[in-house]
Amino acid sequence: MEQRKALLTGVFFIGVDLGKKRDYTVVAVIRKDEDILKLVFMKQFKLGTDYGGPVMGALRILCEKLNMVHKICVDQTGAEYFVEDLIKVVKVEVEGVMLSVPRKQEVLGFMRTVMQGGKLYYPYDEDLLAEITVERYELMKSGQIQFSHPDGTHDDRLWALALAVYASRAFKPPRPVPTTRAF
């Protein structure tokens, strides 16, 4: 019981990659332990799952069960109203991220920096590892990097994880208030 309670405490960040017909909707939760980010939960919903019911409900429950969800980053591309609706349901900061070419570069670039610093831990998951390793990038004439994945593969878990890591980018833990004593 104590171990389960310990898993529910800490500072958490959630990343949500919304899909519908061709792509899966995936929710990733990371916990920040000092300067280490740990993937503690990942759920992939069935293809075609409605955002309003199951996805929003799962996010509401996660926010209620976890001790402190600091921020949720949601792929807002093609689902502009989801963020507005989610803000009404959870009592957590929600950031919609339009995954344009430069923004994808920023989000994955931040996750890459965290990984290179050895600051991201995740359990062995064949599907997640496959998505991380097959993601392609191409330098465009504009100087920007375009990301893609081979036909027949997905990158939804990768983007949910990247958005959760990205949500943690500006978090600074509150400083303890010094205690003064009068003698």
C-alpha positions as CSV (number, residue, x, y, z in Angstrom):
1,M,0.0,0.0,0.0
2,E,2.8,2.4,0.9
3,Q,4.7,1.6,-2.3
4,R,1.5,2.3,-4.4
5,K,1.0,5.6,-2.5
6,A,4.7,6.5,-3.2
7,L,4.1,5.9,-6.9
8,L,1.2,8.4,-6.9
9,T,3.2,11.2,-5.3
10,G,5.6,13.6,-6.9
11,V,5.5,16.1,-9.7
12,F,3.9,14.8,-12.9
13,F,3.7,16.0,-16.5
14,I,1.3,14.6,-19.1
15,G,1.7,14.4,-22.9
16,V,-1.2,13.7,-25.2
17,D,-1.0,12.8,-28.9
18,L,-4.5,12.8,-30.3
19,G,-5.3,10.5,-33.2
20,K,-8.5,9.3,-34.7
21,K,-8.8,7.1,-37.8
22,R,-5.2,6.3,-38.9
23,D,-3.3,7.3,-35.7
24,Y,-3.8,6.2,-32.1
25,T,-4.5,8.6,-29.2
26,V,-1.7,8.1,-26.6
27,V,-1.4,9.5,-23.1
28,A,2.1,9.5,-21.5
29,V,2.8,10.5,-17.8
30,I,6.2,11.3,-16.6
31,R,7.3,11.9,-13.0
32,K,10.1,14.4,-12.2
33,D,12.4,13.1,-9.5
34,E,14.9,15.9,-8.9
35,D,16.4,16.3,-12.3
36,I,15.4,12.8,-13.7
37,L,12.2,12.3,-15.7
38,K,10.6,8.8,-15.5
39,L,7.9,7.5,-17.7
40,V,5.5,6.0,-15.2
41,F,2.4,5.5,-17.4
42,M,1.5,5.2,-21.0
43,K,-1.9,4.3,-22.5
44,Q,-2.7,3.8,-26.2
45,F,-6.4,4.1,-27.0
46,K,-8.1,2.0,-29.8
47,L,-8.3,3.6,-33.2
48,G,-11.3,5.8,-33.6
49,T,-11.7,6.5,-29.8
50,D,-13.7,9.6,-29.2
51,Y,-11.8,12.4,-27.5
52,G,-14.7,13.7,-25.4
53,G,-15.5,10.6,-23.4
54,P,-12.7,8.1,-22.8
55,V,-9.7,10.3,-23.4
56,M,-10.9,13.3,-21.5
57,G,-12.2,11.0,-18.7
58,A,-8.9,9.3,-18.4
59,L,-7.1,12.6,-18.2
60,R,-9.5,13.8,-15.5
61,I,-9.0,10.6,-13.5
62,L,-5.2,10.8,-13.8
63,C,-5.2,14.4,-12.6
64,E,-7.4,13.4,-9.6
65,K,-5.3,10.3,-8.7
66,L,-1.8,11.7,-9.0
67,N,-0.6,13.9,-6.2
68,M,0.5,16.8,-8.4
69,V,0.1,17.1,-12.2
70,H,1.9,20.3,-13.0
71,K,1.1,20.5,-16.7
72,I,-0.5,18.7,-19.7
73,C,0.8,19.3,-23.2
74,V,-1.6,18.3,-25.9
75,D,-1.0,17.9,-29.7
76,Q,-3.6,20.4,-30.8
77,T,-3.1,19.8,-34.5
78,G,-6.5,19.1,-36.0
79,A,-8.2,19.1,-32.6
80,E,-8.4,22.8,-31.7
81,Y,-11.4,22.6,-29.3
82,F,-10.1,19.6,-27.3
83,V,-7.8,21.9,-25.3
84,E,-10.6,24.4,-24.5
85,D,-12.8,21.5,-23.3
86,L,-10.0,19.9,-21.3
87,I,-9.3,23.1,-19.4
88,K,-12.9,23.0,-18.2
89,V,-12.5,19.4,-16.9
90,V,-9.1,19.4,-15.2
91,K,-7.7,21.8,-12.6
92,V,-4.3,21.7,-14.2
93,E,-2.4,24.0,-16.6
94,V,-3.1,22.8,-20.2
95,E,-0.9,23.8,-23.2
96,G,-2.0,23.1,-26.7
97,V,0.9,22.6,-29.1
98,M,0.4,22.9,-32.8
99,L,2.9,20.5,-34.2
100,S,4.1,22.5,-37.2
101,V,7.5,21.7,-38.7
102,P,9.5,24.1,-36.5
103,R,7.5,23.2,-33.3
104,K,8.1,19.5,-33.9
105,Q,11.8,20.3,-34.2
106,E,11.6,22.2,-30.9
107,V,9.7,19.4,-29.0
108,L,11.8,16.5,-30.2
109,G,15.0,18.6,-29.9
110,F,14.2,19.2,-26.2
111,M,13.5,15.5,-25.6
112,R,16.8,14.6,-27.4
113,T,18.7,17.0,-25.1
114,V,17.1,15.4,-22.0
115,M,17.9,11.9,-23.3
116,Q,21.5,12.8,-24.2
117,G,22.0,14.1,-20.7
118,G,20.8,10.7,-19.3
119,K,17.9,12.4,-17.6
120,L,15.0,10.4,-19.2
121,Y,14.2,6.9,-17.9
122,Y,11.5,4.6,-19.4
123,P,10.7,1.0,-18.9
124,Y,11.5,-1.5,-21.7
125,D,8.6,-1.3,-24.2
126,E,9.2,-2.8,-27.7
127,D,6.6,-0.6,-29.3
128,L,7.9,2.7,-27.8
129,L,11.5,1.7,-28.7
130,A,10.5,0.9,-32.3
131,E,8.8,4.3,-32.6
132,I,11.8,6.1,-31.3
133,T,14.2,4.3,-33.5
134,V,12.3,4.4,-36.8
135,E,11.4,8.1,-36.7
136,R,13.0,9.7,-39.7
137,Y,14.2,13.3,-40.2
138,E,15.0,15.2,-43.3
139,L,16.7,18.6,-43.7
140,M,14.4,20.7,-45.9
141,K,15.6,23.5,-48.3
142,S,14.2,26.0,-45.7
143,G,16.8,24.7,-43.2
144,Q,14.1,23.1,-41.0
145,I,13.9,19.5,-40.1
146,Q,10.9,17.5,-41.2
147,F,10.0,14.4,-39.2
148,S,8.2,11.3,-40.5
149,H,7.8,7.6,-40.0
150,P,7.8,4.7,-42.5
151,D,4.6,3.5,-43.9
152,G,3.0,0.8,-41.8
153,T,4.5,2.2,-38.6
154,H,3.3,4.7,-36.0
155,D,4.9,7.5,-33.9
156,D,2.1,8.3,-31.5
157,R,3.8,6.9,-28.4
158,L,6.9,8.9,-29.3
159,W,5.0,12.1,-29.6
160,A,3.0,11.6,-26.4
161,L,6.3,11.0,-24.5
162,A,8.0,14.0,-26.2
163,L,5.1,16.2,-25.3
164,A,5.2,15.0,-21.6
165,V,8.9,15.8,-21.5
166,Y,8.3,19.1,-23.2
167,A,5.7,20.0,-20.6
168,S,8.5,19.8,-18.0
169,R,10.7,22.2,-19.7
170,A,10.1,25.3,-17.6
171,F,9.3,23.7,-14.3
172,K,11.2,24.9,-11.3
173,P,10.4,23.3,-8.0
174,P,9.2,25.8,-5.4
175,R,11.9,26.9,-3.1
176,P,11.4,26.2,0.6
177,V,10.5,29.2,2.6
178,P,13.2,29.9,5.1
179,T,12.1,29.5,8.7
180,T,13.1,32.3,11.1
181,R,13.1,31.8,14.8
182,A,13.0,34.4,17.5
183,F,15.0,33.7,20.6
